[in-house]
Amino acid sequence: MFWSHSLSTRVEADRAKGPDSVAQAPYCWLMSSDQYEAVHAPISETEARDGAEVAGGIMANVERFIQGKREVIELSLTCLLAEGHLLLEDVPGVGKTSLARSLAASLGMSWHRIQFTPDLLPSDVTGVSVFHQGSSRFEFHPGPVFAHIVLADEINRAAPRTQSSLLEVMEERTVTVDGVTHEVPQPFVVIATSNPIEMGGTFPLPEAQLDRFLMAVSVGYPDPAAEVAVLANLQHGVRINSLSPVASPEIVRELIGRAQRVHVEKAVMDYIVRLTGATRDMRGVLLGASPRGSVGLLRAAQASATVAGRTYVSPADVQRLAVPVLAHRILLTDADATISARSDAIRAAVEQVPVTP
């Protein structure tokens, strides 16, 4: 099943029906074989403009609550459309949780928050099978990971055993408990937060876990004007709960499909491979980006082009996304190197590697 109406037209039609209709509207019209083939063809200019209009509306809605962070909001939406997961590394109080909640509210998607602590168990995340005497069988009780958007708050406070409980669902979009596999809702994204300053009582994420995140982003402090706007919103009673959905899971799935159809020239793919390959040979780098980094950079660039309303990926997309996609995937010889040092290493690789060989 595919959707035959334009995204922006359908969103406007849903808004006219009421605030809840966007999240609930069932877009399930069957297409003919010709229309099916059109869906798998390269994205058209009309589809690109339509997708950019919807993406712009989503970001504008999030900005009603998250002030002065347009770039972070755009990266978060890009990560979602690339079917990736997002790691927010920053100090407390800069809006990491609010960003995840605002995004979920704007997309009309379910979301669950998991507060990671040292005593959190894997079953607290994935769910557990409980024996019911009346039916004489085990019944699965889903954990909080069963949502479209899962906020893993302070993920580095949980023990490695609990952190690893997310590995399967982040890669396969499934959870296996007692030998039975359960699918999570689609689209699905994990937005994890980590405090890089306070290290007492924390467990650094292993490389296998870090590599599962498509992007690692720092929110940063707002500028004075944006911070004043935050206070003004608080004074006027603006709350996350007041955000109405401007899209739906079905519309997000279609945007994801369009992102996958964005054209990528072979020369751009070659540039991506040379850029990630350069991180493996740089001085001061102990472990460079893996091929998963190349795949992630390609998918993120396609999603970024979708948000921008283009039908193709440009080298500028790759360069802009290199730091958020690759920096957390490399290890420096200096064991105490910060995320800022790793970001500088990726910027140096971007400067050293020419777009054309």
C-alpha positions as CSV (number, residue, x, y, z in Angstrom):
1,M,0.0,0.0,0.0
2,F,1.2,3.5,-0.9
3,W,-0.1,7.0,-0.6
4,S,-1.3,8.9,-3.6
5,H,-2.0,12.3,-2.3
6,S,0.7,14.9,-1.7
7,L,1.9,15.2,1.8
8,S,1.2,18.9,2.3
9,T,-2.4,18.5,0.9
10,R,-3.1,15.6,3.3
11,V,-1.7,17.5,6.3
12,E,-3.8,20.5,5.6
13,A,-6.9,18.3,5.1
14,D,-6.3,16.7,8.5
15,R,-5.8,20.0,10.3
16,A,-9.2,21.0,9.1
17,K,-10.7,17.9,10.7
18,G,-9.3,18.6,14.2
19,P,-6.1,18.5,16.2
20,D,-6.1,14.7,16.6
21,S,-6.8,13.7,13.0
22,V,-3.3,14.1,11.7
23,A,-2.0,11.4,14.0
24,Q,-4.9,9.1,13.3
25,A,-5.6,9.5,9.6
26,P,-5.3,6.2,7.7
27,Y,-3.6,6.8,4.3
28,C,-3.9,3.4,2.7
29,W,-5.1,3.8,-0.8
30,L,-3.9,0.9,-3.1
31,M,-1.9,2.0,-6.1
32,S,-1.8,0.6,-9.6
33,S,1.4,-1.2,-10.9
34,D,2.4,2.0,-12.7
35,Q,2.0,4.0,-9.6
36,Y,4.0,1.4,-7.6
37,E,6.9,1.7,-10.1
38,A,6.7,5.5,-9.7
39,V,7.3,5.1,-6.0
40,H,10.5,3.3,-6.6
41,A,11.7,5.8,-9.3
42,P,14.1,8.6,-8.4
43,I,12.3,11.3,-6.4
44,S,10.7,14.1,-8.6
45,E,11.1,17.8,-8.2
46,T,7.4,18.0,-7.1
47,E,7.9,15.4,-4.4
48,A,11.1,17.1,-3.2
49,R,9.4,20.4,-2.8
50,D,6.4,18.8,-1.1
51,G,8.6,16.9,1.3
52,A,10.6,20.1,2.2
53,E,7.3,21.9,2.9
54,V,6.2,19.2,5.3
55,A,9.7,19.0,7.0
56,G,9.7,22.8,7.3
57,G,6.3,22.7,9.1
58,I,7.6,20.0,11.5
59,M,10.7,22.0,12.4
60,A,8.7,25.2,12.8
61,N,6.3,23.5,15.2
62,V,9.2,22.2,17.3
63,E,10.7,25.7,17.3
64,R,7.5,26.9,19.1
65,F,9.0,25.4,22.2
66,I,12.7,24.8,21.5
67,Q,14.2,28.2,20.9
68,G,17.3,29.1,19.0
69,K,18.3,25.6,18.0
70,R,17.2,25.3,14.4
71,E,20.4,23.3,13.4
72,V,19.9,20.8,16.1
73,I,16.2,20.4,15.3
74,E,17.1,19.9,11.6
75,L,19.7,17.3,12.4
76,S,17.3,15.4,14.7
77,L,14.7,15.3,11.9
78,T,17.3,14.3,9.4
79,C,18.4,11.5,11.7
80,L,14.8,10.3,11.9
81,L,14.3,10.3,8.2
82,A,17.5,8.4,7.7
83,E,16.1,5.7,10.1
84,G,19.0,6.4,12.5
85,H,19.3,6.9,16.2
86,L,20.5,10.1,17.9
87,L,22.9,10.6,20.8
88,L,22.7,14.0,22.5
89,E,25.9,14.6,24.5
90,D,25.6,17.7,26.7
91,V,25.3,19.1,30.2
92,P,21.9,18.9,32.0
93,G,19.3,21.6,31.5
94,V,19.8,22.6,27.8
95,G,16.6,21.0,26.5
96,K,17.7,17.5,25.4
97,T,14.5,15.8,26.8
98,S,12.3,18.7,25.7
99,L,13.7,18.3,22.1
100,A,12.7,14.6,22.0
101,R,9.2,15.3,23.4
102,S,8.6,18.2,21.1
103,L,9.6,16.1,18.1
104,A,7.3,13.3,19.1
105,A,4.4,15.7,19.7
106,S,4.9,17.4,16.3
107,L,4.9,14.0,14.5
108,G,1.9,12.6,16.3
109,M,4.1,9.6,17.4
110,S,4.1,7.6,20.6
111,W,7.1,8.2,22.9
112,H,8.4,6.7,26.1
113,R,11.1,8.0,28.4
114,I,13.5,5.5,30.2
115,Q,15.5,7.0,33.1
116,F,18.7,4.9,33.0
117,T,20.1,4.2,36.5
118,P,22.8,1.7,37.8
119,D,20.1,-0.7,39.1
120,L,18.0,-0.7,35.8
121,L,17.6,-4.2,34.4
122,P,17.4,-5.2,30.7
123,S,13.9,-6.5,31.3
124,D,12.9,-3.0,32.5
125,V,13.7,-1.8,29.0
126,T,12.6,-4.6,26.7
127,G,9.7,-6.2,28.7
128,V,9.2,-9.5,30.4
129,S,7.2,-12.7,30.1
130,V,4.8,-13.3,33.0
131,F,3.2,-16.6,33.9
132,H,-0.6,-16.4,34.2
133,Q,-2.1,-19.2,36.3
134,G,-5.6,-18.7,34.8
135,S,-4.4,-19.4,31.2
136,S,-1.5,-21.6,32.3
137,R,0.9,-19.8,29.9
138,F,3.4,-17.0,29.7
139,E,2.3,-13.7,28.4
140,F,4.6,-11.0,27.1
141,H,4.4,-7.6,28.8
142,P,6.1,-5.0,26.5
143,G,8.6,-2.7,28.0
144,P,9.0,1.1,27.3
145,V,11.1,0.4,24.3
146,F,7.9,-0.3,22.4
147,A,7.2,3.2,21.1
148,H,8.0,5.3,18.0
149,I,10.4,7.5,19.9
150,V,12.3,6.2,22.9
151,L,14.2,8.7,25.1
152,A,17.0,6.9,26.8
153,D,17.8,9.5,29.4
154,E,21.4,9.5,30.9
155,I,22.1,6.2,29.1
156,N,25.7,6.1,30.5
157,R,24.4,5.7,34.0
158,A,23.2,2.2,33.4
159,A,25.4,-0.9,33.6
160,P,26.8,-2.3,30.3
161,R,24.4,-5.3,30.6
162,T,21.4,-2.9,30.4
163,Q,23.0,-0.7,27.8
164,S,23.4,-3.8,25.6
165,S,19.7,-4.5,25.8
166,L,19.2,-1.8,23.2
167,L,21.6,-3.3,20.6
168,E,19.1,-5.6,18.9
169,V,16.2,-3.1,18.8
170,M,18.4,-0.3,17.5
171,E,19.7,-2.5,14.6
172,E,16.9,-4.9,13.8
173,R,13.8,-3.0,15.1
174,T,12.8,-6.1,17.0
175,V,13.0,-7.3,20.6
176,T,13.6,-11.0,21.4
177,V,12.4,-12.3,24.8
178,D,12.4,-16.0,25.8
179,G,13.1,-16.9,22.2
180,V,10.1,-15.0,20.8
181,T,10.7,-12.0,18.5
182,H,8.5,-8.9,18.8
183,E,8.5,-6.0,16.4
184,V,8.5,-2.4,17.6
185,P,6.4,0.4,16.0
186,Q,7.6,1.9,12.8
187,P,9.2,4.4,12.4
188,F,11.4,3.9,15.4
189,V,14.2,6.0,16.8
190,V,16.2,6.0,20.0
191,I,17.2,9.4,21.3
192,A,19.7,8.9,24.0
193,T,21.2,11.6,26.3
194,S,24.6,11.5,27.9
195,N,26.3,13.9,30.3
196,P,30.0,14.2,29.2
197,I,31.0,16.3,32.2
198,E,29.9,14.3,35.3
199,M,31.6,10.9,35.1
200,G,31.1,9.6,38.7
201,G,28.8,6.5,38.7
202,T,28.7,6.3,35.0
203,F,29.6,3.6,32.5
204,P,31.1,4.8,29.1
205,L,29.2,3.5,26.1
206,P,31.2,0.7,24.4
207,E,32.2,1.2,20.8
208,A,29.6,-1.3,19.5
209,Q,26.9,0.7,21.2
210,L,28.2,4.1,19.9
211,D,28.4,2.8,16.4
212,R,24.6,2.1,16.5
213,F,23.9,5.8,16.7
214,L,23.7,7.5,13.4
215,M,24.6,10.9,14.9
216,A,26.0,12.4,18.0
217,V,25.1,16.0,18.5
218,S,25.7,18.6,21.2
219,V,22.7,20.9,21.9
220,G,24.7,23.7,23.5
221,Y,23.6,26.7,25.5
222,P,21.1,29.0,23.8
223,D,22.1,32.6,22.9
224,P,20.8,35.4,25.1
225,A,17.8,36.2,22.8
226,A,16.7,32.5,22.7
227,E,17.0,32.2,26.4
228,V,14.8,35.3,26.9
229,A,12.3,33.6,24.5
230,V,12.4,30.5,26.7
231,L,11.5,32.6,29.8
232,A,8.8,34.4,27.9
233,N,7.2,31.1,26.9
234,L,7.3,30.0,30.5
235,Q,5.7,33.2,31.6
236,H,2.9,32.9,29.0
237,G,2.2,29.3,29.9
238,V,3.6,27.7,26.7
239,R,4.1,24.0,27.4
240,I,5.1,20.9,25.3
241,N,1.6,19.5,25.8
242,S,0.2,22.5,23.9
243,L,2.0,21.4,20.7
244,S,-0.4,19.9,18.2
245,P,0.8,17.2,15.7
246,V,1.5,18.5,12.2
247,A,2.3,15.1,10.7
248,S,1.7,11.4,11.4
249,P,3.7,8.2,11.5
250,E,2.3,7.4,8.0
251,I,3.6,10.7,6.6
252,V,7.0,10.2,8.3
253,R,7.2,6.7,6.7
254,E,6.5,8.2,3.3
255,L,9.2,10.9,3.8
256,I,11.6,8.1,4.8
257,G,10.8,6.3,1.5
258,R,11.3,9.5,-0.5
259,A,14.7,10.1,1.2
260,Q,15.8,6.6,0.1
261,R,15.0,7.6,-3.5
262,V,17.2,10.7,-3.5
263,H,19.8,10.4,-6.2
264,V,23.4,10.0,-5.3
265,E,26.1,10.2,-8.0
266,K,28.8,7.6,-7.9
267,A,31.4,10.4,-7.5
268,V,29.7,11.4,-4.3
269,M,29.7,7.8,-3.0
270,D,33.4,7.7,-3.9
271,Y,33.9,10.9,-1.9
272,I,32.1,9.4,1.2
273,V,34.3,6.3,1.1
274,R,37.5,8.3,0.7
275,L,36.5,10.5,3.6
276,T,35.7,7.7,6.0
277,G,38.8,5.8,4.8
278,A,40.9,8.9,5.6
279,T,39.9,8.6,9.3
280,R,41.6,5.2,9.4
281,D,45.0,6.5,8.4
282,M,45.2,9.8,10.3
283,R,47.9,10.5,12.8
284,G,46.5,10.4,16.3
285,V,43.6,8.2,15.4
286,L,43.6,4.7,17.0
287,L,40.4,3.5,15.4
288,G,38.8,5.0,12.3
289,A,35.2,5.0,11.1
290,S,33.9,1.6,10.0
291,P,31.9,0.9,6.7
292,R,28.8,1.4,8.8
293,G,30.0,5.0,9.1
294,S,30.0,5.3,5.3
295,V,26.5,3.8,5.1
296,G,25.3,6.2,7.8
297,L,26.8,9.2,6.0
298,L,25.1,8.3,2.8
299,R,21.7,7.8,4.4
300,A,22.0,11.0,6.4
301,A,23.0,13.0,3.3
302,Q,19.9,11.6,1.4
303,A,17.7,12.6,4.3
304,S,19.3,16.1,4.5
305,A,18.6,16.6,0.8
306,T,15.0,15.6,1.4
307,V,14.6,18.2,4.2
308,A,16.2,20.8,1.9
309,G,13.8,19.9,-1.0
310,R,16.5,18.6,-3.4
311,T,16.4,15.5,-5.6
312,Y,20.1,14.8,-5.3
313,V,22.9,14.7,-2.7
314,S,25.7,17.2,-3.0
315,P,29.3,17.0,-1.6
316,A,28.3,19.9,0.7
317,D,25.7,17.6,2.4
318,V,28.4,15.1,3.1
319,Q,30.8,17.7,4.5
320,R,28.1,19.3,6.7
321,L,27.1,15.9,8.2
322,A,30.6,14.4,8.6
323,V,31.1,15.6,12.2
324,P,27.8,14.5,13.6
325,V,27.9,11.2,11.8
326,L,31.5,10.2,12.1
327,A,33.1,11.9,15.2
328,H,31.6,9.5,17.8
329,R,32.8,6.5,15.8
330,I,36.5,7.1,16.0
331,L,39.0,6.6,18.8
332,L,42.0,8.8,19.3
333,T,45.3,7.6,20.7
334,D,44.8,10.0,23.6
335,A,42.5,8.0,25.9
336,D,41.2,11.2,27.6
337,A,40.3,12.9,24.3
338,T,36.9,14.7,24.4
339,I,34.2,14.7,21.7
340,S,35.5,18.1,20.7
341,A,38.9,16.6,19.9
342,R,37.2,13.9,17.8
343,S,35.2,16.5,16.0
344,D,38.3,18.4,15.2
345,A,39.9,15.2,13.7
346,I,36.9,14.8,11.4
347,R,37.0,18.5,10.4
348,A,40.7,17.9,9.5
349,A,39.8,14.9,7.4
350,V,37.2,17.0,5.5
351,E,39.8,19.6,4.8
352,Q,42.4,17.1,3.6
353,V,40.2,14.9,1.4
354,P,39.4,16.6,-2.0
355,V,35.9,16.3,-3.4
356,T,37.3,14.9,-6.6
357,P,40.4,12.6,-6.5
